[in-house]
Amino acid sequence: MNLKPELAIGEIAEPLVAGLEPSTVRVAQARGQSLDSIRPRVLTCKALLLDASNVSLSLHARIRLGFECIYFCCLEVAASGGTPVDTLVHPSFDTLDAALPALKLSNDDSIAVDLLLYWAQRGTAFLPAISVSDVCGLAGRIFETSLRQVGFD
């Protein structure tokens, strides 16, 4: 998993424009912010999402990375809403309970998140009943929604 940011501390995010999602690009350009000024969990979410799309990794690893992206997005949303998240055991239903209502997910997406959390908590070697592409799509939607939710719209 590559959690190392692509930019050095203090560099402006504009050189990274090609690799970011469209709304993230607008945020970085409009605010002229460096990536280190964005909350660290947001950078972690982006790195996890990119790694989940890496076809050279195993299906199990990619699904786990997609789930971790979703979970870190939920942590960021919960923390921005005032919920203390630093003392929670990972993964925690409390984090999802605090964040998912704010994300306003569809019923199918909420069920998929619950399925992934249950799978992650069990630590099984078997894959959950959801495809890698569906997990990556869900993680991408939640990432974009969480950015808007914490004020990066």
PyMOL CGO cylinders between C-alpha atoms (Angstrom):
from pymol import cmd
from pymol.cgo import CYLINDER

trace = [
    CYLINDER, 0.00, 0.00, 0.00, 1.41, 3.37, -0.99, 0.3, 1, 1, 1, 1, 1, 1,
    CYLINDER, 1.41, 3.37, -0.99, 0.54, 5.95, 1.65, 0.3, 1, 1, 1, 1, 1, 1,
    CYLINDER, 0.54, 5.95, 1.65, 3.37, 8.32, 0.71, 0.3, 1, 1, 1, 1, 1, 1,
    CYLINDER, 3.37, 8.32, 0.71, 2.03, 11.59, -0.70, 0.3, 1, 1, 1, 1, 1, 1,
    CYLINDER, 2.03, 11.59, -0.70, 3.13, 12.44, -4.23, 0.3, 1, 1, 1, 1, 1, 1,
    CYLINDER, 3.13, 12.44, -4.23, 4.18, 15.96, -3.20, 0.3, 1, 1, 1, 1, 1, 1,
    CYLINDER, 4.18, 15.96, -3.20, 6.67, 17.24, -0.69, 0.3, 1, 1, 1, 1, 1, 1,
    CYLINDER, 6.67, 17.24, -0.69, 5.40, 19.33, 2.19, 0.3, 1, 1, 1, 1, 1, 1,
    CYLINDER, 5.40, 19.33, 2.19, 4.68, 22.85, 1.06, 0.3, 1, 1, 1, 1, 1, 1,
    CYLINDER, 4.68, 22.85, 1.06, 4.42, 22.12, -2.68, 0.3, 1, 1, 1, 1, 1, 1,
    CYLINDER, 4.42, 22.12, -2.68, 1.30, 23.41, -4.37, 0.3, 1, 1, 1, 1, 1, 1,
    CYLINDER, 1.30, 23.41, -4.37, -1.12, 20.71, -5.57, 0.3, 1, 1, 1, 1, 1, 1,
    CYLINDER, -1.12, 20.71, -5.57, -1.36, 22.02, -9.14, 0.3, 1, 1, 1, 1, 1, 1,
    CYLINDER, -1.36, 22.02, -9.14, 1.32, 19.65, -10.61, 0.3, 1, 1, 1, 1, 1, 1,
    CYLINDER, 1.32, 19.65, -10.61, -0.80, 16.74, -9.38, 0.3, 1, 1, 1, 1, 1, 1,
    CYLINDER, -0.80, 16.74, -9.38, -3.91, 17.84, -11.30, 0.3, 1, 1, 1, 1, 1, 1,
    CYLINDER, -3.91, 17.84, -11.30, -3.91, 14.94, -13.78, 0.3, 1, 1, 1, 1, 1, 1,
    CYLINDER, -3.91, 14.94, -13.78, -4.08, 12.32, -11.02, 0.3, 1, 1, 1, 1, 1, 1,
    CYLINDER, -4.08, 12.32, -11.02, -6.88, 13.78, -8.94, 0.3, 1, 1, 1, 1, 1, 1,
    CYLINDER, -6.88, 13.78, -8.94, -10.62, 13.45, -9.20, 0.3, 1, 1, 1, 1, 1, 1,
    CYLINDER, -10.62, 13.45, -9.20, -12.30, 16.48, -10.86, 0.3, 1, 1, 1, 1, 1, 1,
    CYLINDER, -12.30, 16.48, -10.86, -13.82, 17.95, -7.69, 0.3, 1, 1, 1, 1, 1, 1,
    CYLINDER, -13.82, 17.95, -7.69, -10.54, 17.51, -5.80, 0.3, 1, 1, 1, 1, 1, 1,
    CYLINDER, -10.54, 17.51, -5.80, -8.74, 19.35, -8.57, 0.3, 1, 1, 1, 1, 1, 1,
    CYLINDER, -8.74, 19.35, -8.57, -11.13, 22.28, -8.32, 0.3, 1, 1, 1, 1, 1, 1,
    CYLINDER, -11.13, 22.28, -8.32, -10.67, 22.42, -4.56, 0.3, 1, 1, 1, 1, 1, 1,
    CYLINDER, -10.67, 22.42, -4.56, -6.87, 22.44, -4.75, 0.3, 1, 1, 1, 1, 1, 1,
    CYLINDER, -6.87, 22.44, -4.75, -6.81, 25.02, -7.54, 0.3, 1, 1, 1, 1, 1, 1,
    CYLINDER, -6.81, 25.02, -7.54, -9.47, 27.29, -6.10, 0.3, 1, 1, 1, 1, 1, 1,
    CYLINDER, -9.47, 27.29, -6.10, -7.96, 27.41, -2.66, 0.3, 1, 1, 1, 1, 1, 1,
    CYLINDER, -7.96, 27.41, -2.66, -4.30, 27.23, -3.75, 0.3, 1, 1, 1, 1, 1, 1,
    CYLINDER, -4.30, 27.23, -3.75, -3.74, 24.78, -0.92, 0.3, 1, 1, 1, 1, 1, 1,
    CYLINDER, -3.74, 24.78, -0.92, -0.83, 22.44, -0.56, 0.3, 1, 1, 1, 1, 1, 1,
    CYLINDER, -0.83, 22.44, -0.56, -1.73, 18.81, 0.00, 0.3, 1, 1, 1, 1, 1, 1,
    CYLINDER, -1.73, 18.81, 0.00, -0.22, 18.86, 3.48, 0.3, 1, 1, 1, 1, 1, 1,
    CYLINDER, -0.22, 18.86, 3.48, -2.78, 21.47, 4.49, 0.3, 1, 1, 1, 1, 1, 1,
    CYLINDER, -2.78, 21.47, 4.49, -5.59, 19.03, 3.76, 0.3, 1, 1, 1, 1, 1, 1,
    CYLINDER, -5.59, 19.03, 3.76, -6.47, 16.66, 6.58, 0.3, 1, 1, 1, 1, 1, 1,
    CYLINDER, -6.47, 16.66, 6.58, -4.13, 13.62, 6.60, 0.3, 1, 1, 1, 1, 1, 1,
    CYLINDER, -4.13, 13.62, 6.60, -7.04, 11.16, 6.46, 0.3, 1, 1, 1, 1, 1, 1,
    CYLINDER, -7.04, 11.16, 6.46, -8.11, 12.68, 3.14, 0.3, 1, 1, 1, 1, 1, 1,
    CYLINDER, -8.11, 12.68, 3.14, -4.68, 11.93, 1.69, 0.3, 1, 1, 1, 1, 1, 1,
    CYLINDER, -4.68, 11.93, 1.69, -4.85, 8.42, 3.13, 0.3, 1, 1, 1, 1, 1, 1,
    CYLINDER, -4.85, 8.42, 3.13, -8.27, 7.90, 1.53, 0.3, 1, 1, 1, 1, 1, 1,
    CYLINDER, -8.27, 7.90, 1.53, -6.97, 8.97, -1.86, 0.3, 1, 1, 1, 1, 1, 1,
    CYLINDER, -6.97, 8.97, -1.86, -3.94, 6.66, -1.59, 0.3, 1, 1, 1, 1, 1, 1,
    CYLINDER, -3.94, 6.66, -1.59, -6.13, 3.73, -0.52, 0.3, 1, 1, 1, 1, 1, 1,
    CYLINDER, -6.13, 3.73, -0.52, -8.54, 4.36, -3.38, 0.3, 1, 1, 1, 1, 1, 1,
    CYLINDER, -8.54, 4.36, -3.38, -5.72, 4.45, -5.91, 0.3, 1, 1, 1, 1, 1, 1,
    CYLINDER, -5.72, 4.45, -5.91, -4.20, 1.26, -4.50, 0.3, 1, 1, 1, 1, 1, 1,
    CYLINDER, -4.20, 1.26, -4.50, -7.58, -0.51, -4.53, 0.3, 1, 1, 1, 1, 1, 1,
    CYLINDER, -7.58, -0.51, -4.53, -7.67, 0.06, -8.29, 0.3, 1, 1, 1, 1, 1, 1,
    CYLINDER, -7.67, 0.06, -8.29, -4.25, -1.54, -8.78, 0.3, 1, 1, 1, 1, 1, 1,
    CYLINDER, -4.25, -1.54, -8.78, -4.91, -4.70, -10.82, 0.3, 1, 1, 1, 1, 1, 1,
    CYLINDER, -4.91, -4.70, -10.82, -1.52, -6.17, -9.90, 0.3, 1, 1, 1, 1, 1, 1,
    CYLINDER, -1.52, -6.17, -9.90, -2.74, -6.70, -6.32, 0.3, 1, 1, 1, 1, 1, 1,
    CYLINDER, -2.74, -6.70, -6.32, -4.80, -9.69, -5.20, 0.3, 1, 1, 1, 1, 1, 1,
    CYLINDER, -4.80, -9.69, -5.20, -8.59, -9.42, -5.14, 0.3, 1, 1, 1, 1, 1, 1,
    CYLINDER, -8.59, -9.42, -5.14, -8.53, -9.77, -1.36, 0.3, 1, 1, 1, 1, 1, 1,
    CYLINDER, -8.53, -9.77, -1.36, -6.04, -6.91, -0.97, 0.3, 1, 1, 1, 1, 1, 1,
    CYLINDER, -6.04, -6.91, -0.97, -7.97, -4.67, -3.36, 0.3, 1, 1, 1, 1, 1, 1,
    CYLINDER, -7.97, -4.67, -3.36, -11.27, -5.23, -1.55, 0.3, 1, 1, 1, 1, 1, 1,
    CYLINDER, -11.27, -5.23, -1.55, -9.59, -4.60, 1.80, 0.3, 1, 1, 1, 1, 1, 1,
    CYLINDER, -9.59, -4.60, 1.80, -8.01, -1.39, 0.47, 0.3, 1, 1, 1, 1, 1, 1,
    CYLINDER, -8.01, -1.39, 0.47, -11.40, -0.27, -0.87, 0.3, 1, 1, 1, 1, 1, 1,
    CYLINDER, -11.40, -0.27, -0.87, -12.97, -0.94, 2.52, 0.3, 1, 1, 1, 1, 1, 1,
    CYLINDER, -12.97, -0.94, 2.52, -10.17, 0.94, 4.29, 0.3, 1, 1, 1, 1, 1, 1,
    CYLINDER, -10.17, 0.94, 4.29, -10.76, 3.91, 1.98, 0.3, 1, 1, 1, 1, 1, 1,
    CYLINDER, -10.76, 3.91, 1.98, -14.46, 3.85, 2.87, 0.3, 1, 1, 1, 1, 1, 1,
    CYLINDER, -14.46, 3.85, 2.87, -13.67, 3.53, 6.56, 0.3, 1, 1, 1, 1, 1, 1,
    CYLINDER, -13.67, 3.53, 6.56, -11.14, 6.38, 6.58, 0.3, 1, 1, 1, 1, 1, 1,
    CYLINDER, -11.14, 6.38, 6.58, -13.67, 8.57, 4.74, 0.3, 1, 1, 1, 1, 1, 1,
    CYLINDER, -13.67, 8.57, 4.74, -16.19, 7.75, 7.47, 0.3, 1, 1, 1, 1, 1, 1,
    CYLINDER, -16.19, 7.75, 7.47, -13.59, 8.57, 10.14, 0.3, 1, 1, 1, 1, 1, 1,
    CYLINDER, -13.59, 8.57, 10.14, -13.01, 11.96, 8.54, 0.3, 1, 1, 1, 1, 1, 1,
    CYLINDER, -13.01, 11.96, 8.54, -16.73, 12.73, 8.29, 0.3, 1, 1, 1, 1, 1, 1,
    CYLINDER, -16.73, 12.73, 8.29, -17.35, 11.59, 11.88, 0.3, 1, 1, 1, 1, 1, 1,
    CYLINDER, -17.35, 11.59, 11.88, -14.39, 13.62, 13.18, 0.3, 1, 1, 1, 1, 1, 1,
    CYLINDER, -14.39, 13.62, 13.18, -15.51, 16.72, 11.30, 0.3, 1, 1, 1, 1, 1, 1,
    CYLINDER, -15.51, 16.72, 11.30, -18.91, 16.33, 12.96, 0.3, 1, 1, 1, 1, 1, 1,
    CYLINDER, -18.91, 16.33, 12.96, -17.34, 16.35, 16.41, 0.3, 1, 1, 1, 1, 1, 1,
    CYLINDER, -17.34, 16.35, 16.41, -17.31, 12.61, 17.10, 0.3, 1, 1, 1, 1, 1, 1,
    CYLINDER, -17.31, 12.61, 17.10, -14.12, 11.54, 18.92, 0.3, 1, 1, 1, 1, 1, 1,
    CYLINDER, -14.12, 11.54, 18.92, -12.55, 8.87, 16.68, 0.3, 1, 1, 1, 1, 1, 1,
    CYLINDER, -12.55, 8.87, 16.68, -9.00, 8.53, 17.95, 0.3, 1, 1, 1, 1, 1, 1,
    CYLINDER, -9.00, 8.53, 17.95, -9.91, 6.09, 20.73, 0.3, 1, 1, 1, 1, 1, 1,
    CYLINDER, -9.91, 6.09, 20.73, -12.14, 3.78, 18.67, 0.3, 1, 1, 1, 1, 1, 1,
    CYLINDER, -12.14, 3.78, 18.67, -11.15, 0.22, 17.88, 0.3, 1, 1, 1, 1, 1, 1,
    CYLINDER, -11.15, 0.22, 17.88, -10.64, -0.30, 14.15, 0.3, 1, 1, 1, 1, 1, 1,
    CYLINDER, -10.64, -0.30, 14.15, -12.99, -1.07, 12.43, 0.3, 1, 1, 1, 1, 1, 1,
    CYLINDER, -12.99, -1.07, 12.43, -15.86, 0.27, 14.51, 0.3, 1, 1, 1, 1, 1, 1,
    CYLINDER, -15.86, 0.27, 14.51, -19.60, 0.28, 13.94, 0.3, 1, 1, 1, 1, 1, 1,
    CYLINDER, -19.60, 0.28, 13.94, -19.69, 3.54, 15.94, 0.3, 1, 1, 1, 1, 1, 1,
    CYLINDER, -19.69, 3.54, 15.94, -17.68, 5.28, 13.23, 0.3, 1, 1, 1, 1, 1, 1,
    CYLINDER, -17.68, 5.28, 13.23, -20.08, 4.15, 10.53, 0.3, 1, 1, 1, 1, 1, 1,
    CYLINDER, -20.08, 4.15, 10.53, -23.10, 5.03, 12.66, 0.3, 1, 1, 1, 1, 1, 1,
    CYLINDER, -23.10, 5.03, 12.66, -21.75, 8.57, 13.06, 0.3, 1, 1, 1, 1, 1, 1,
    CYLINDER, -21.75, 8.57, 13.06, -20.77, 9.07, 9.42, 0.3, 1, 1, 1, 1, 1, 1,
    CYLINDER, -20.77, 9.07, 9.42, -23.16, 7.17, 7.17, 0.3, 1, 1, 1, 1, 1, 1,
    CYLINDER, -23.16, 7.17, 7.17, -26.25, 9.33, 7.80, 0.3, 1, 1, 1, 1, 1, 1,
    CYLINDER, -26.25, 9.33, 7.80, -24.26, 12.42, 6.82, 0.3, 1, 1, 1, 1, 1, 1,
    CYLINDER, -24.26, 12.42, 6.82, -23.11, 10.74, 3.60, 0.3, 1, 1, 1, 1, 1, 1,
    CYLINDER, -23.11, 10.74, 3.60, -26.73, 10.02, 2.58, 0.3, 1, 1, 1, 1, 1, 1,
    CYLINDER, -26.73, 10.02, 2.58, -25.90, 6.76, 0.83, 0.3, 1, 1, 1, 1, 1, 1,
    CYLINDER, -25.90, 6.76, 0.83, -28.44, 4.78, -1.14, 0.3, 1, 1, 1, 1, 1, 1,
    CYLINDER, -28.44, 4.78, -1.14, -29.90, 1.71, 0.56, 0.3, 1, 1, 1, 1, 1, 1,
    CYLINDER, -29.90, 1.71, 0.56, -27.77, -0.58, -1.64, 0.3, 1, 1, 1, 1, 1, 1,
    CYLINDER, -27.77, -0.58, -1.64, -24.58, 1.34, -0.82, 0.3, 1, 1, 1, 1, 1, 1,
    CYLINDER, -24.58, 1.34, -0.82, -25.38, 1.24, 2.92, 0.3, 1, 1, 1, 1, 1, 1,
    CYLINDER, -25.38, 1.24, 2.92, -25.90, -2.52, 2.74, 0.3, 1, 1, 1, 1, 1, 1,
    CYLINDER, -25.90, -2.52, 2.74, -22.60, -2.92, 0.87, 0.3, 1, 1, 1, 1, 1, 1,
    CYLINDER, -22.60, -2.92, 0.87, -20.75, -0.88, 3.54, 0.3, 1, 1, 1, 1, 1, 1,
    CYLINDER, -20.75, -0.88, 3.54, -22.27, -3.03, 6.29, 0.3, 1, 1, 1, 1, 1, 1,
    CYLINDER, -22.27, -3.03, 6.29, -21.28, -6.19, 4.41, 0.3, 1, 1, 1, 1, 1, 1,
    CYLINDER, -21.28, -6.19, 4.41, -17.70, -4.94, 4.02, 0.3, 1, 1, 1, 1, 1, 1,
    CYLINDER, -17.70, -4.94, 4.02, -17.46, -3.96, 7.69, 0.3, 1, 1, 1, 1, 1, 1,
    CYLINDER, -17.46, -3.96, 7.69, -18.70, -7.38, 8.77, 0.3, 1, 1, 1, 1, 1, 1,
    CYLINDER, -18.70, -7.38, 8.77, -16.19, -9.02, 6.39, 0.3, 1, 1, 1, 1, 1, 1,
    CYLINDER, -16.19, -9.02, 6.39, -13.32, -6.84, 7.64, 0.3, 1, 1, 1, 1, 1, 1,
    CYLINDER, -13.32, -6.84, 7.64, -14.11, -7.55, 11.30, 0.3, 1, 1, 1, 1, 1, 1,
    CYLINDER, -14.11, -7.55, 11.30, -14.12, -11.30, 10.73, 0.3, 1, 1, 1, 1, 1, 1,
    CYLINDER, -14.12, -11.30, 10.73, -10.67, -11.25, 9.11, 0.3, 1, 1, 1, 1, 1, 1,
    CYLINDER, -10.67, -11.25, 9.11, -11.55, -14.11, 6.83, 0.3, 1, 1, 1, 1, 1, 1,
    CYLINDER, -11.55, -14.11, 6.83, -9.48, -15.21, 3.85, 0.3, 1, 1, 1, 1, 1, 1,
    CYLINDER, -9.48, -15.21, 3.85, -12.67, -15.56, 1.81, 0.3, 1, 1, 1, 1, 1, 1,
    CYLINDER, -12.67, -15.56, 1.81, -13.94, -12.72, -0.35, 0.3, 1, 1, 1, 1, 1, 1,
    CYLINDER, -13.94, -12.72, -0.35, -17.19, -10.91, 0.45, 0.3, 1, 1, 1, 1, 1, 1,
    CYLINDER, -17.19, -10.91, 0.45, -20.17, -11.18, -1.88, 0.3, 1, 1, 1, 1, 1, 1,
    CYLINDER, -20.17, -11.18, -1.88, -19.30, -7.95, -3.70, 0.3, 1, 1, 1, 1, 1, 1,
    CYLINDER, -19.30, -7.95, -3.70, -17.06, -7.46, -6.71, 0.3, 1, 1, 1, 1, 1, 1,
    CYLINDER, -17.06, -7.46, -6.71, -13.81, -5.49, -6.65, 0.3, 1, 1, 1, 1, 1, 1,
    CYLINDER, -13.81, -5.49, -6.65, -15.18, -3.07, -9.22, 0.3, 1, 1, 1, 1, 1, 1,
    CYLINDER, -15.18, -3.07, -9.22, -18.27, -2.48, -7.07, 0.3, 1, 1, 1, 1, 1, 1,
    CYLINDER, -18.27, -2.48, -7.07, -16.09, -1.89, -3.99, 0.3, 1, 1, 1, 1, 1, 1,
    CYLINDER, -16.09, -1.89, -3.99, -13.88, 0.55, -5.92, 0.3, 1, 1, 1, 1, 1, 1,
    CYLINDER, -13.88, 0.55, -5.92, -16.93, 2.36, -7.30, 0.3, 1, 1, 1, 1, 1, 1,
    CYLINDER, -16.93, 2.36, -7.30, -18.47, 2.58, -3.84, 0.3, 1, 1, 1, 1, 1, 1,
    CYLINDER, -18.47, 2.58, -3.84, -15.20, 3.81, -2.34, 0.3, 1, 1, 1, 1, 1, 1,
    CYLINDER, -15.20, 3.81, -2.34, -14.91, 6.45, -5.07, 0.3, 1, 1, 1, 1, 1, 1,
    CYLINDER, -14.91, 6.45, -5.07, -18.45, 7.71, -4.47, 0.3, 1, 1, 1, 1, 1, 1,
    CYLINDER, -18.45, 7.71, -4.47, -17.93, 7.84, -0.72, 0.3, 1, 1, 1, 1, 1, 1,
    CYLINDER, -17.93, 7.84, -0.72, -14.58, 9.61, -1.16, 0.3, 1, 1, 1, 1, 1, 1,
    CYLINDER, -14.58, 9.61, -1.16, -16.15, 12.34, -3.31, 0.3, 1, 1, 1, 1, 1, 1,
    CYLINDER, -16.15, 12.34, -3.31, -19.12, 12.69, -0.95, 0.3, 1, 1, 1, 1, 1, 1,
    CYLINDER, -19.12, 12.69, -0.95, -16.89, 12.83, 2.13, 0.3, 1, 1, 1, 1, 1, 1,
    CYLINDER, -16.89, 12.83, 2.13, -14.78, 15.60, 0.55, 0.3, 1, 1, 1, 1, 1, 1,
    CYLINDER, -14.78, 15.60, 0.55, -17.93, 17.69, 0.09, 0.3, 1, 1, 1, 1, 1, 1,
    CYLINDER, -17.93, 17.69, 0.09, -19.12, 16.81, 3.58, 0.3, 1, 1, 1, 1, 1, 1,
    CYLINDER, -19.12, 16.81, 3.58, -15.95, 18.09, 5.26, 0.3, 1, 1, 1, 1, 1, 1,
    CYLINDER, -15.95, 18.09, 5.26, -15.94, 21.31, 3.26, 0.3, 1, 1, 1, 1, 1, 1,
    CYLINDER, -15.94, 21.31, 3.26, -13.90, 20.56, 0.13, 0.3, 1, 1, 1, 1, 1, 1,
    CYLINDER, -13.90, 20.56, 0.13, -16.55, 21.22, -2.51, 0.3, 1, 1, 1, 1, 1, 1,
]
cmd.load_cgo(trace, "trace")
